[in-house]
Amino acid sequence: MSPSTTLFAGILRRYRRRNSVRRFISTHSRPALPSIEYPLSHPIYTIWAANTSLGKTIVSAGLSTSFLSSPHRKFLYLKPVQTGFPEDSDSRFVFNKYSEFFSQHRREFSVFASNHVLKASVSASEAFSRGGFEVERDEDVSCGNGVVNLGLYEESKLQGSENWEMKGFSKLVCKTMYGWKEALSPHLVAERENARVEDDELLEMLKGCLGSESESEKGEVLCVIETAGGVASPGPSGSLQCDLYRPFRFPAILVGDGRLGGISGTISAYESLTLRGYDIVAVIFEDHGLVNEGPLSSYLRRRVPVLVLPPIPKEMSNNLMEWFQEALPTFHSLEEIMQSAFLERTSRLRNMPRKAHDIFWWPFTQHKLVPEENVTVIDSRCGENFAVHKVNNNVDLITQQFDACASWWTQGPDATLQIELARDMGYATARYGHVMFPENVYEPALECAELLLEGVGKGWASRVYFSDNGSTAIEIALKMALRKFLFDHKIVSDDLVTENAESRVDLKVLALRGSYHGDTLGAMEAQAPSPYTGFYQQPWYKGRGHFLDPPTVAMRDGVWKLSLPQEIETLKPRLEDLTFSLRENIFKESRDTSNLADIYHLYIWKTLELIIDSSGSTRTGALIIEPVIQGAGGMEMVDPLFQRVLVKECRNQKIPVIFDEVFTGFWRLGAESATEFIRCNPDIACFAKLMTGGIVPLAVTLASEAVFEAFVGDSKLQALLHGHSYTAHAVGCTAAVKSIKWFKDSKTNHNLISEAMLLRELWDSDTVRQISLLPAVHRVVVLGTLCALELRAEGSNAGYASLYARSLLQKLREDGIYMRSLGNVIYLMCGPCTSPQSCSNLLNKVYSRLEEL
């Protein structure tokens, strides 16, 4: 009994109504933040190949014959990019081959098979017309950019043996998302046919296809997404396909090359995918009699199965049906591998919160306040976005959240820089591994140091001291500054060997209240009492410093206002000096001649006079400040005029000046260094976090030549005796070189105003002002990549220990924004390359939630 078949090929049914097209994608409004979401209720795999013409489509068709050998199953085949269309149609190949295979090996159940072509270039569409098929033209057809809604649909009911209704049925759904006429590379044919498709548009349609085909499905489902050409072949926008599909990070099947030279090509393709974070679960290729599977299995160390298909006959008189039957055991094995890997992945993702709760000790976290269901499972990261695993109504999903913590203030890369860093760091690992630093030089460390002195240290620094993290960089800076103070004030001689206790003085630092310089014991001593230094946290803490209350600036009720400590208020500053119509006015040098500058000078001078011990046994040996923004202290903006006057007065008294730019450096505030905002230089400065793009830990302490000279002498005991096993490690220095150059180049960082060497405004000023007017908001601080706001709260709802923002943050995470808080202070933080459109999207979501408070 032959299958009952109904074909609609040639009719080219048109989806006339717009809403029927929008089931797949809206081409009229693209999201500012491409939202990546797909179900994990069934396996979804991407089929890649080491090169063109290696049989990706045959593997896809073979998987369909294997998977649809049982009832109550659905096989979804997606071909996002098809060139050479309509003469070549991989989705139709899969549709036809499975139909023919079913006819020769009829099952006891039926299969409903369909093939769809959603969109095509005008040239590909006209090819149908020339083939005798009428293609209508109306306003609903055009998608713009030379692409039309083609709407081809054909289906076939492959009827099983008698009583098939009792056995049930399965489905084969094949879809081509975009087709172009010429059989060329997608980027080239898209240009020639004036039918360019941007990456976000293609990914949005792919997301729609995955979602629409997963709804209300019962039984088992297997989805494969077949790429075009090789792993690194360009897509229609010109992006390499291995980069194009990276936001989804679907697990991969790699179709290798069994021919002469195929071992090299397959390994290269494998490395290109793993470099981008793809999981390859199997390599499969056609047998050409060269036993390529041996070297490949050896190279992959048996971690990835290597499967070999029988030779494909050159004569296709049997239309490959005998070959598919011969290859069926191999496809069954491949299917089992795919199903097993999928189950292992979903099981691990579901169990991760429980295991994390049992094993981890998270920093800055009260575990008792974090239930298991609130643990965020991050499957991967692409640029600024987390791919997060969730379970909703017992259904697993991978969804996207914008990393608004900039992964704790370190992150800067967009998706492109992330791959560039992975490539360069891999090179550095392979070339250097790690080598010790003292008395040695190697290119990454030297180039990194040169870039630092030409950039953030330009005009004042001459030496670069490498370490491993920001807190350690601060400890090194303190050692440098205190030594410099001792020598400048001739408190110790050059003869450190014979130094005795009588010659010592009690050295303290001058710092600002609300500052934070790290969690190591010495760095904590250089900051004022705070939740970080309390007895529970640091019983040894004494606070070896004198701590000033700084004046701060913030937007309140739509206006930038200055808040003064009581000691300064008593000096009666003029009211006109306390408000600013524009944020830029806060940083103007003309304020140096204001009445407020004189008040600051008087306050600082009197304070320094008071803290000098009359016996001379206690001295202020260093000034340490976070320029402009105090981060962990609550995202407070300190008046840059106050800091400028403070630095000047310390210089007058030969007190070395340290800038803690671990947080503020490398464009975090909109300039490469915060010295651009306070318009004065330090003697010593510390950098970390964004220096490497946030990919790997590395820190530096920059110093002037005068500071360096305080450590030069005939004895090793006069040197700076400090160091780490991984000082100036090649991988970190390489990442820093790439990141420093990337952020500083307007060709790669489109936010950079190269003439001013500043970032353009990233946060919409009107929205920021509207947020500051909300009753729930006490103040707003916006500068560079930072947008922080303090929620209006009192009593236990205010301060670092406050839980006031928890419900708000949970709602924002549901909105796709991953945030943490500093008590009742919440903040958005992006990277130097984040588009203003993305920032506006974030602000609007925050504004909507704040309105609900």
N, C-alpha and C positions, 0 to 999 in steps of 0.2 A: 504493500500500500504506500503510494507516494505521499510525501508531505503536502498538506494543504497550504498553499502559499498565496499570499496577497502582497503584491509589490506596488509600491507607490513611487518607485524610481522614475524620474522623468516628469512627474507632475510638479516637483519642486514647490511643494506647498508653502505658501507665504504666511508667516505669522503677522497678520494685518494689524492687529491691535498692539499698541506700544507695551501694554502690561504683559503680553505674552512673551515679548522679547526680554523684558526686564526680569523675567524669571532667572535669566542667566547673568545679565549685567546691565547696569544703566551707564550708557556712554555719555550722558549729559551732565552728570555730576560725579566727579571722582573724589574719594575721601582724601583729606589732607594727610591723614595717617593711614596708609594701607592696612586694613584689618585682616590679619591672617587667622582663620579659624577653620578647623575641619574635624570630623568625628574620628574617634578611635574605637568605634564600635565594630570595625572590620579593618582588615589590612588594606593599606594604600601604598603602592610601590611605584617608583619611577624607574623606567627602563632606559638605561644609558648604553652607549656603545663607544668602543675605543676609536672608532672611525666610522665613516659612512659605508653603506652597503655591506654591513656585517650580519644583518638578519634580526634587527630589533623587532620588526613586525612579525617575522616568523615565530620568534619567541613569544610575542604577545598572543598570536593565534594559537600556538601550541599550549600556552597556559589556559586559554579558553577551552580547548578540547579536554584538558585534564580536569579543570575545575567544574565544568558543566557536564561531568559524567554522572552526576547525582541530581535528584530533584531538589526543589526548594532552595535553589541557589541563584545568585545574580552575579554576572561578570560584567563589570563596567570598564570599557576601554576608552581612554581619552587621548586624543591627539591634538595638543594645543596649537601646533604650528605645522602646516602642510604646504610644501611647495610642489610645483609640477602638477597642480590641480586644475581640472578634474581628471586628466589622464592618469595621474598617480593619486590614489586615495588609500592611505593605509587603513583607515577605519573601514572602508568598503572591502579591503582585502581580508581583514579579520572577519567581517560579517559574512563574506562569501565563503571563505575557507571553512569556517565552522559549519555553515549551512550544508556545504558539500560533504564534510566529514560526517555530520549527523545523518545525511541521507544514506551514506554507505554503512554506517554503524548505528542504526536506529536504536534509540533507547525505549524503555518502557514508559517514559514520561515525555511530555512535550516541552518545547522551548520556544518562547516568543523572542525573536531576534529583530533588532532594529538598527538602523544606521542614520545618523543625523549629521548635517553640515550646517553650522550655525551662521557663520559670517565668512565673507570672501572679498577679495579685491574686485573692483569693477571689471578688470581684465578677466579674472577667473569666472565671474558671473556671466560675462558676454560669451565666454567659451561654451557655456551651456546653451545659450541662445543659438549659436552657430551650429550646435549639435541637434537642433530641431526642438529644443525645449523653450517655451515662452517664459521670459523673465519680465515680470511687471516692474514698473518704476512708479513710485509715488513717494510722498514725503515720509512715509513710515519706513521706507526701505533704506535710505541713506543713513549711515552712522557717522558720516564725516570722515576726513582723512582718507578718502578714496576707498572706504570699506562699506559694504552693503550687508543687510540682513538677508542671507541667502535662503535659509529656512528649508533646505532639502530634508526630506524625511522618507525613508523606505522601511518597510517592515516585512517580516515573514514569520508565519506560524509553522514551526517544524513539528508536525504531529507525530507523537510516539505510537507504539504498538496498541493493540486493542486494549480497552479498559484503561487508557492512559489517565482518564479523569481520576481514577482511584489512586494513581501514583503521584499526582500533582504535576507541577511544571516548573521550569526554570526560565531565567531571562538572560539574554545577551543584549547589552546596550553599547553601541559604538558611536562615538561622537568626534567629529572634527570641529575644533573651535574656530580656527582661522585658516583660510586657504588662499594661496597665491598661484598665479598661472605658470610662471616660468620655473623650471627645475634648477634653481640656483640657491645659493646661501640665503637664508631668510632676510638678513639685513640688506643684501643687495637687491633682491627681488622686491622688497618692501619699498625701497627707494625708487626703483625703476617703474613700478606700477603705482607710485604715489599713494601707497597704502601702508603707511607706517603705523604700528601699534606699540604704544608705550608699555613699559613693564608693568606699571600698576594696573593698567586696563586689562592686560592679559591675565595677571594674577587674580584680579577681581572676578573675571569670568570663570577662571578655574575654580575658585572658591565657590562660586554659584553653582557650577556643575556638580561639584562634590556634595554640596548641601542639598540640592534638589533631588539628586539621585539616591540620597541616603534617608530621606524622610519616609516614614511609615513602611519601612522595609522589614519583612519578617524572613527569617532564614539566614543562611550564610551569604556574605557578600565579599567579593574580591575586586579591587580596583587597581588597574595599572595605567600609568600616565607615560606615554611614549614620547621621548624627546626627538629632536630632528638632528641628523648628522652625528657628529662626535661630541664628546663631553664638553669640549671647549669651542664648539661651533657657535657663531653668533646667533642671537635671536633676532626678531624683527626690528628691535630698537638699536641693535648693535651690541647690546650686553651679551657677554658669554652666557650660554645657557646654564652652565654650572653655577654662575652667579645669579642669573635670572630667577631660578627656582629655589634659591637658598633660603628665602624667608620661610618656606614651608618645611624644609629639611625632611622631606619624605625619605624613608629608607630606600635603598637602591639595589637594583639588579644590574650588573655590568655585563654587557655582551662583549666578550673579548674577541681576539683575532687569532685564529688557528693557523694562519698562513706564515710564510717566511717573513721574519721581522715582527710578527705579531706579539711575541713575548714583550718586546720593548714597548710597543704601542699600548698594550693592555696595562702594563705596569705604570706607564705615564698617565693613563686615564684614571687608574686606581688612585694614584697619588694626588691628582688634581681634585678628585672628589673628596678624599679624606682630608686634604688641606682645608677644605671648606666645611668640614664638620659632618659630612654625610656618613651614614652607616651603610656599608655594602654588605649584604647578607649572602650573596653568591655571585660567582663569575661563571658564565656559561658561554661556550663557543662551538662552532662547527669543527668537526674533525677533518683535518687536511693531511693526516698521516705523518705529522711532524712531532707528535707527542709533546705539544706545548704545555700540556697540563702538568707535566713533571716539574719544570723550572718554576712555573707559576705557583704551584702548591708549595714548593720549597720557599719561594720568596714570601708568600703570604703566611708561612709558618703554620699551615693547616688551620689558621683561625677562620678563614673564609673558604667554604666549599667551592671546588672547581668542578664543573659538570661539562661533559663533552657530548655534543649532539652528533648523530651519524652524518656522514657526508650528504649534502643536498645534491640530488641528481641534476646533471646539466640538462638532460632531456626531461621536460616536464609533461610528457604525454599523459601520465597518470594524474596530472594536476596536483602533485605532492601528497595525494591521499595515502599512498603506501608509505611515504616517508613519515607523515604525521603518525601513522599507526606504529611504525618502527621506533619513533622518537618518544612515544607516549610514556614509557617507563621513566625516561629522563625528565619529562615535564612533570610527572607525578612526584618525582624526587624534589624538583625545584619548588613545586607547590607546597610540599611538606616542610621544606626549609623556610619558606616565606610564612607559613602559618605558625610554625614553631617560634620563629623570631618575633612575630607579632605578639603572640601570647606571652612570651618572656618579657617583652618591652612593657606591655600594659600591666602585667603583674608587678613588675618592679616599680613602675610609676605609682601604682596604687599603694604599694607597701612603703614607699619612701617616707611619707610623713611619720608613720609609726616608728620606723627605724631611726629617723632623725631625732625624734623625741627621746628615744632610748639611748642614743649614742652621743649626740652633739652637746656641746656647751657653748651656746651662742654668745657673742659679745653684746654688751649693753642690753641684755634681755632678761627679764624676769620670767623664767620658764613656767612658773605657776599661772601666769597670765596669758599663756599661748596654748590654747587647746589644739589638739591634733588637726582638727578640721581647718584651722587657720594657718597652717603651714603651707607656704607657697612652693609648689614643685616646679622648678624651672628646667624645662627640657633642653633649651638651647637659647642662644642669643644671636640676633642678627642686627648689627648696627645698634640702634638705640632701643630696640624692642626685645622683651623676653617672650619666648614661646612657653606658655604656662599650661601644665596639665591640670584639668579640673574634672570632677565627677558631678554631673547634674542629673538628678533623677536616675541615678545608677547608670548613666551613659557617660563614657569617657570622651573628653574633648581636648584638643590642643587649641588654645586661644592666645591672643596677643595682649601684652601690657607694655605700655611705654615706661621705661625705667626712669622715673622722675627723681630718683635718688642719685642718678648718674653713678649707680653702684657705689654709693657712699663717696661721691664727689671725685671719683677717679676717671670716669668714662668720658671719652670725647669722640671716638671713632664713629663715622657712618659705616654702612655695610662695606663700602669699597675699601676704606682704610683698614677695616678689620681684616680683610683678606690680604691686603698689602703687608700688614704687620705679621700675619701668620707666615707669609712667604719669607719675609726678611729674617724673622726670628728662627725659622727652620734652617735658613742658610747659615746664620750665625752659630746655631747649635752644631750643624754638621761641620763647619769650618773650625770652630774654636772649642766647642763644648764649654768648659770653664777653665780658665787659667788664673793663677794667682796674680795679684796686681802690684805689690811693692817692687819697685825698681824695674818694672816691665812696662812696655807700651804695645798696644795693638790697635788696629784701625778703629773699631767701634768706639772704644773709650776716648781716643784722641779726637775723633770727629765730634763726638758728643760734647766734650769739653770745649772745643773751639766754638761750636754753635752756641753754647751757654754763655761764653764770654762775649760773643758777638751779639747776643740777644738780650736775655734778662740781666746779664751782668755788664752790659755795655756802658762804658764811661766810668766805671768805678771798680769792678772786680778784675783780678788778675789770676786767681787760683781757684781750682775746682777740687773739692774733697768729696769723694763718693762714699755713700753708705747704702743702707738697705730700706729704710723707711723714714717717714717724716719725723717721728718722735726721736729717733736716733740722730737724725740730722740736727735737731734742736740741741741735743746733748753736746754734740760736737761744736755747735755754734757757741754754746755757753762756755765750753773749755777755751775756745779761741778768744772770746771777748774778755773773759776774766784774766787770761794771760796778758792780753794787750793792755788792759787796765793796769795790771801790776807793773809792767815795764814802763808804761807812759808816766806813771806816778812814782817810779823808782822805789817801789816798795820792796822788791827783791832784787838781788844781784844776779849776775850771770852764773854764779857758782851754785847751781842747784844741788850739787852733791853734798855740800856742807850746810845746806839749809836746815834751820832748827825751828822748833815750835815757837820760840819767842818772836821770830820775824814774821809770823803769820798774822793776817788780819781777817776779820769776819766779812766776807764779801756777799752782798745781796744784789738782787736785780731790781730794776724799776719796771713795772708792768701795769697793765690796765685790768680793772675788774671786768669779769665776763670773758676774759681771754681764755684760750685753751691751746696748749702747745704739745699735747701728747700724753701718753699713759705710762711711759717709763718713769722711774722714780725721780730722776734728776729733772726731767721736763715738768713733772707735776709740782716740784718745788718752786718753779718759776711762774706759777700761776696762783691767782687769789683763791681763797677758800670757795669751794663749789661742791655740787653733788659728786663730782669726780674725785675730790680730794678728802671727802669725809672719813671719819674714823673707820667705818665699815670697809671703805675702799682702800685706804692707805693709812694705817696706824702710825707710820713713821713720819707722816706729813707735818712739817713745821711752817712751810710757806716762807722760803728764804727770799723775801722780796718786800718792796714797798709798792702798794697797789693803789693807783689813782682811779677815781670814778670818771669815766670819759663822757663827754657830751655826745649824744647820738642823734641821727637824722632818720626820719621815716615819713612816708606819706600817710597823713591822717585826714580823713574826711575830704579827700581830694586835693590836699595841699601838703607840700613838703615842709615839715616843721622840725625845728631844733629843740631837743630836750636837754636841759642843763642840770648837772648835779647841784645840790644845794650850795656847796661851797662857792660855785661860780655865780649862781643866781644872786647871792648876797652882794656881788660886785656890781649889780644893776646894769646889765647890758641893755642896749637899745632894742626896742621891740622890732624895728625894721630889720635887724640882723638875725632874727629868729625864724623867719619864714622865707620861702623861695618859690617863686612862680614856676621855675623850671629846675629840674634836677641838675642840669648842667651848671647852673649858677653856684651850686654847692662847691664845685671844683675850681672855680675861677681864681686866678692868682691875685686879682684885684682885692680879694678879701684880706690879703696880707696887711693892708694899710687901714683896715677897719678898726673901729673901737673894740669890737669883739676880739680881734687879734691881740690888742694891748691887754685886754682882760685875761686872756689865756696865758700870755707871757707872765703877767704878774702872779697869777695863780700857780703856775708851774715853778717859777723862781722861788716863791715863798715855800712851796712844798719841798723842793730840793734842799733849801736851807734848813728846814725843820728836821729832815731825816738824816742829816749828817751828824753822826755821834760826836760829841764834843771831845771825847778821849781819842778819837781817831781809830779806834779798834774796829768799828763797823763802817764799811764804805759801800757805796753803790757802784758796782763794778760793770754793769751793763744795762742797757735799755732793750727790752724785747716787746715787739708789738705785732699784731696781725694788721697789716695795712688795710684800711677802709672797712673791711667786713670781718667781724668776729663770728666765726662759723658755729662751732659747737656751743658757744655761749648763748645761742638763740638767734643767730643771723641778724646781729645788730650792726647797723652802719655807723661807724664812728666818724665824727666830723673830721674831714681830712685837714682842715685848717688847724685843729687842735693837735693832730699828730705831727703836722709840719712844724709847728711852734715847739712841740716837745722834743723833736729830733734836733732842732737848732739849739735849744738850750742845753741838751746833753752834750752836743758837740763843743759848746763853749766851755763845758766843765770836763772835757776829755773823758766822757763816758762812752764806750763803744756802743754802736747801735746795731741791733739785730732785727731784721724783718723776717717774720715767719710767714712765708708765702707757700707753705705746703698746700693750703687750700686755695689761696687767691691767685697763684701763679698760672702762667700759660693760658691766658685768655678766659679764665673763669669769670673775671669781672669785666671782660670786654677788651682788655689790653693784654699784651704779652706778660707784662709785670705790673703790679699795682703801684709801683713807683711812678707810673704815668699819671696817677690820680692825685697822689699826695705831693708830687713834684719835688722830691728830695731823695737822695740815695742813702743806703745803709753802709755800714762797714762790713757786715756779714749778712747773708740771706740764705734761707733754706727753701728748697723746692722738692716736690715729689708728685704723687697723684697723677695729674694730667700730663706730666712730663713724658711718660711712656704711653700716653693714650689710655692709661688705666689697665693695660694688658698684663703687666708684670711689675712686681715691686722694684723700685730703684729710687734713691734719694741723693741729693747733692747739697753741700754747704759751700756757697761761694764766699770768697774773702778778698779783701783788698791786699795789695802788696805789703802795706804797713802791718797788717795783721799777720801775714805770713812771716815777716821779718822777726816778729817776736818769738818765733819758734826755731830760728836759725842759730846754730852755735856749734861748738866743737864736740859736745857730748850728745850721745843718743838720748840721754835723759832730758835734754832740752827740746827734743822733737815732740810732736803730737802723738802720744802713745795710745792710739785708738784704731780699731779696724775690725773688719768682718771677713769671714771666709769667702763670701761672695761679693766683696768690694769690686765695683766697676765690672760686674759680670757682663760678658759680651752680648748675651741675649737682651738684657735690659738696656744696655747702651745702644744697641741696634734699634730697639723699639723707640727709644727716645729720639734718636736721629731722625727716624721716619716721621714721628709725630710732630716734632718741632718744625721740620720742614713743611709738613702737610698743612698744619694750622696757619703757617706764616705765608702761604702761597695762595694768591687769589684764584689761581687756576684750579686748585683742589678744595679750597675753602671759600665758597661763594659768598659767605657772610663778611668776608674781610674787605674793608674799605682801604685799599692799599696805600692811597695817598696819606691818610691819617694814621694808618697802622692800628685801626680800631675795628671792632665788630660793629656791624649795623645793629640797629635796635631790633631785638628779637621778640619782645613782649609788647603787644598792642597797648599803647598808652591810654586810649579811651577805656578799654576793658579794665586795665589796672586801676584807673581812677574810679570806675564804677564799683569795683571790688572794695576799694577803700571806703566807699560810702555806705556799705552794708552795715547794718546794726551788729552783726555777729563779728565784725572785723575791727580790731583795735589799731593795727598799723600794717603797712605794706612796705617792703623794701625790694626794689627792682634794680638790678645792675648786671649787665653782661648776660651770662647764662643763668643767672639766679633770679628767681621770683619767690620771695618769702612773705608770709603773712602771719601775724599773731592774732589768734582768736580771742575775742573779748571774754575774759574769765576772771574769777576771783577765788580767793581762798585756796582750797586743795585742787581746784580746777586749773590753777595757774602754776607755772614753773615746770622744771624738767620732769618731775615725778608725775605730772598730770596725765590722766587717761582721757581727758576731755575730747581729744580729737579721734579716738579710736573708731567710733561708729562712722564718722565722716570719711576716714581713710578707707574703711571697708567698702563703703559705697563707691568711692573713687576707684578702688581696685576692680569693682564690678563694671565700672565704666571704661576699664582698660588702661588705668593709670596706676602704676605701682608707686606708692609713697610711704615714707616713714615720717615720724614727727620728732621734734625736740620739745616734748611736753605739749603745750598748747600752741606751739609754733609749727606750722606746716610749710613746706616749700616745694617748689618745682625747680628742677635743675636739668638743663639740657646740655648738649655739647656745643663746641664752637662752630660745628658745621650744621647744626639743626636748623631747618628752615623756619622763618618767622610764621609761615602758614601752619606748621605743626605746633608751634608755641601758642598760636591763637586758638587752635583746636583744644589744646590742654586748658588754657585759661577759661574758655567758654564752658567746659565741663565743670571746672572748679567753681566758676561763678554760679552755675545752675544749682550745684549742691549747696553752696553757701546760702543761697536764697531760701533753701528749705529749713535752715537752722532757725 
